[in-house]
């Protein structure tokens, strides 16, 4: 799949994309535009729960590749999102205890791509990301994942804490990366598990952290205070892999 066909410009093209059910990450609309076709597009976006940004004509002109945006530019997901149930089914079909990554507000596409790649390499069944205040499956994410997006399903949820509470009912435990947590080597990380990684700056949000069963820290001996989010994800994921392999 080519990685560049992500911005959809012009009223007809954007409306068609919504009608065809294409996953649209964001819709940029000319601020204050009250034209009928644009109002219809805004209604569709609302119905589908798409994030809308109201911007100036200058901003739209800058973003536009065709010069014919007509006041609307949609950014489509590079890949189709799956449902959380699909990820659980993938684990079940393999006869494995579910192993999920949940990402609380990763904003850097390169971090998201690298984490999806790690998830794939360590045998996780899927990745769950929030709809708001986080990067979606963009071209940069697809490129950084180095093909992993073709194999590792990504689900997008409105509320990460609620998704965790629902998954707990399926018998899944949740461990979040937290500098003040228990050293990861001292935790039992076997069985059905969800690894929760937080935002690059603030870490895991308070509500999400409160939903987790365990908090794991990575022992660090250097002179800087924290690891990059994707590196932290890799280190914790492979401690989970080590424990799963030893059964």
C-alpha positions as CSV (number, residue, x, y, z in Angstrom):
1,X,0.0,0.0,0.0
2,X,1.4,3.4,-0.9
3,X,1.9,5.7,2.0
4,X,1.1,9.1,0.5
5,X,-2.6,9.0,-0.2
6,X,-3.7,10.5,3.1
7,X,-5.0,14.0,2.6
8,X,-8.3,14.1,0.8
9,X,-9.2,17.6,-0.5
10,X,-12.3,19.2,-1.9
11,X,-15.9,18.9,-0.9
12,X,-17.0,16.0,-3.1
13,X,-13.9,13.9,-2.4
14,X,-14.2,14.4,1.4
15,X,-17.9,13.7,1.4
16,X,-17.3,10.5,-0.7
17,X,-14.6,9.4,1.8
18,X,-17.1,9.7,4.7
19,X,-19.8,7.9,2.8
20,X,-17.5,5.1,1.8
21,X,-16.6,4.6,5.5
22,X,-12.9,5.5,5.1
23,X,-11.4,6.0,8.5
24,X,-10.8,9.7,8.7
25,X,-8.4,10.8,11.5
26,X,-9.0,14.6,11.3
27,X,-11.0,17.1,9.3
28,X,-9.7,20.6,8.8
29,X,-12.5,23.1,8.0
30,X,-12.3,26.7,7.0
31,X,-13.3,28.6,10.1
32,X,-16.7,30.3,9.9
33,X,-17.6,28.6,6.6
34,X,-21.4,28.2,6.5
35,X,-21.9,26.8,3.0
36,X,-24.4,24.0,2.6
37,X,-21.9,21.3,1.4
38,X,-19.4,22.1,4.2
39,X,-22.2,22.0,6.8
40,X,-23.2,18.5,5.5
41,X,-19.5,17.4,5.7
42,X,-19.4,18.7,9.3
43,X,-22.5,16.7,10.2
44,X,-21.0,13.5,8.7
45,X,-17.8,14.1,10.7
46,X,-19.8,14.6,13.9
47,X,-21.7,11.4,13.2
48,X,-18.5,9.4,12.7
49,X,-16.8,11.0,15.8
50,X,-14.0,12.5,13.6
51,X,-11.8,15.2,15.3
52,X,-12.6,18.6,13.6
53,X,-10.2,21.5,13.5
54,X,-11.3,24.9,12.4
55,X,-8.5,26.8,10.7
56,X,-7.8,29.8,8.6
57,X,-7.7,29.9,4.8
58,X,-3.9,30.4,5.0
59,X,-3.5,27.2,7.0
60,X,-5.6,25.2,4.5
61,X,-3.6,26.7,1.6
62,X,-0.4,25.6,3.3
63,X,-1.6,22.1,3.8
64,X,-3.1,21.7,0.4
65,X,-1.3,19.7,-2.3
66,X,-3.8,20.4,-5.1
67,X,-4.6,24.0,-4.4
68,X,-8.3,23.0,-4.7
69,X,-9.3,22.3,-1.1
70,X,-12.6,24.3,-1.2
71,X,-12.4,24.9,2.5
72,X,-12.1,21.2,3.6
73,X,-9.1,18.8,4.0
74,X,-9.5,15.4,5.5
75,X,-6.6,13.4,6.8
76,X,-7.4,9.7,6.3
77,X,-5.8,6.9,8.3
78,X,-3.1,5.0,6.5
79,X,-4.6,1.7,7.7
80,X,-8.0,0.6,8.8
81,X,-8.4,0.3,12.6
82,X,-9.8,-2.9,14.1
83,X,-12.1,-3.4,17.0
84,X,-10.7,-4.5,20.4
85,X,-12.6,-7.7,20.1
86,X,-10.7,-8.5,16.9
87,X,-7.4,-8.4,18.8
88,X,-8.7,-10.7,21.5
89,X,-10.0,-13.1,18.8
90,X,-6.5,-13.1,17.2
91,X,-5.0,-14.2,20.6
92,X,-7.7,-16.9,20.9
93,X,-7.2,-18.2,17.4
94,X,-3.5,-18.7,18.2
95,X,-4.3,-20.4,21.5
96,X,-2.2,-17.7,23.4
97,X,-2.9,-15.6,26.5
98,X,-3.7,-12.1,25.2
99,X,-0.7,-9.7,25.1
100,X,-1.7,-6.1,24.3
101,X,0.0,-2.7,24.2
102,X,-2.1,0.3,25.3
103,X,-0.7,3.7,24.5
104,X,-1.9,6.7,26.5
105,X,-1.4,9.8,24.3
106,X,1.6,9.1,22.2
107,X,2.0,12.2,20.1
108,X,5.1,11.5,18.0
109,X,4.4,9.4,14.9
110,X,8.0,8.0,15.0
111,X,7.4,6.8,18.6
112,X,4.1,5.2,17.6
113,X,5.6,3.5,14.6
114,X,8.5,2.2,16.6
115,X,6.2,0.9,19.3
116,X,4.0,-0.9,16.8
117,X,7.1,-2.5,15.4
118,X,8.2,-3.7,18.8
119,X,4.7,-5.0,19.5
120,X,4.9,-7.1,16.3
121,X,8.4,-8.4,17.1
122,X,7.6,-9.4,20.6
123,X,4.4,-11.3,19.6
124,X,1.8,-8.9,21.0
125,X,-1.6,-9.5,19.5
126,X,-2.5,-5.8,19.0
127,X,-2.1,-2.2,20.0
128,X,-4.9,0.1,21.5
129,X,-4.7,3.9,21.1
130,X,-7.0,6.7,22.2
131,X,-8.9,8.8,19.6
132,X,-8.0,12.2,21.1
133,X,-4.8,13.9,21.9
134,X,-2.7,11.2,20.3
135,X,-1.3,10.5,16.8
136,X,-3.3,8.2,14.6
137,X,-2.1,5.8,11.9
138,X,-0.4,8.4,9.6
139,X,2.1,8.0,6.8
140,X,5.0,8.7,9.1
141,X,3.7,6.0,11.5
142,X,3.4,3.5,8.7
143,X,6.9,4.2,7.5
144,X,8.5,3.9,10.9
145,X,6.7,0.7,11.7
146,X,8.6,-0.9,8.7
147,X,5.8,-3.0,7.6
148,X,4.6,-4.1,11.1
149,X,1.3,-2.3,10.5
150,X,0.4,-4.9,8.0
151,X,0.5,-7.6,10.7
152,X,-0.2,-5.9,14.0
153,X,-3.8,-4.7,14.4
154,X,-4.4,-1.3,15.9
155,X,-7.7,-0.5,17.7
156,X,-8.8,3.1,18.5
157,X,-11.0,3.7,21.6
158,X,-12.7,6.8,22.9
159,X,-11.8,6.2,26.5
160,X,-8.7,4.2,27.5
161,X,-9.6,3.8,31.1
162,X,-13.0,2.3,30.1
163,X,-11.3,0.0,27.6
164,X,-9.1,-1.3,30.4
165,X,-12.0,-1.8,32.8
166,X,-13.8,-3.8,30.0
167,X,-10.7,-5.9,29.3
168,X,-10.3,-6.7,33.0
169,X,-13.6,-8.6,32.7
170,X,-11.9,-10.8,30.1
171,X,-9.3,-11.7,32.7
172,X,-6.5,-9.4,31.5
173,X,-4.1,-7.7,33.9
174,X,-2.7,-4.3,33.3
175,X,0.8,-3.0,34.0
176,X,1.8,0.6,33.4
177,X,5.3,2.0,32.9
178,X,5.9,4.3,35.9
179,X,9.2,5.6,37.2
180,X,7.9,5.2,40.8
181,X,6.6,1.7,40.2
182,X,8.1,-1.7,41.3
183,X,11.2,-2.7,39.5
184,X,9.9,-4.8,36.6
185,X,12.1,-7.9,37.5
186,X,10.2,-8.2,40.8
187,X,6.7,-8.4,39.2
188,X,4.9,-11.4,37.9
189,X,4.0,-10.5,34.3
190,X,2.8,-13.8,33.0
191,X,-0.6,-14.6,31.7
192,X,-3.1,-12.4,29.9
193,X,-1.5,-8.9,30.0
194,X,-1.8,-5.3,28.8
195,X,1.2,-3.1,28.8
196,X,0.4,0.5,29.2
197,X,2.8,3.1,28.0
198,X,2.3,6.8,28.6
199,X,2.8,10.1,26.8
200,X,6.4,11.2,25.9
201,X,6.3,14.1,28.5
202,X,3.8,13.3,31.2
203,X,3.8,9.5,31.2
204,X,0.6,7.6,31.9
205,X,-2.4,9.8,32.8
206,X,-3.8,9.6,36.4
207,X,-7.1,7.9,35.5
208,X,-5.5,5.3,33.3
209,X,-2.8,4.7,35.9
210,X,-5.5,4.2,38.5
211,X,-7.1,1.6,36.3
212,X,-3.9,-0.5,36.1
213,X,-3.2,-3.4,38.5
214,X,0.6,-2.9,38.6
215,X,3.1,-0.2,38.0
216,X,6.5,-1.3,36.6
217,X,9.7,0.7,36.6
218,X,12.9,0.1,34.6
219,X,16.1,0.2,36.6
220,X,18.2,3.1,35.3
221,X,21.8,3.9,36.2
222,X,22.6,6.8,33.8
223,X,22.7,10.5,34.2
224,X,19.5,11.3,32.4
225,X,16.1,10.9,34.0
226,X,14.0,8.8,31.6
227,X,13.9,6.6,28.5
228,X,12.1,7.5,25.3
229,X,8.6,6.1,25.2
230,X,9.3,3.6,22.4
231,X,12.5,2.4,24.1
232,X,10.7,2.0,27.5
233,X,8.0,0.0,25.7
234,X,10.6,-2.3,24.2
235,X,12.4,-2.9,27.5
236,X,9.2,-3.7,29.4
237,X,7.7,-5.8,26.6
238,X,10.8,-8.0,26.5
239,X,10.7,-8.6,30.2
240,X,7.1,-9.8,29.6
241,X,8.3,-12.0,26.7
242,X,11.0,-13.5,28.9
243,X,8.5,-14.3,31.6
244,X,6.0,-15.7,29.1
245,X,8.7,-18.0,27.6
246,X,9.6,-19.4,30.9
247,X,5.9,-20.0,31.6
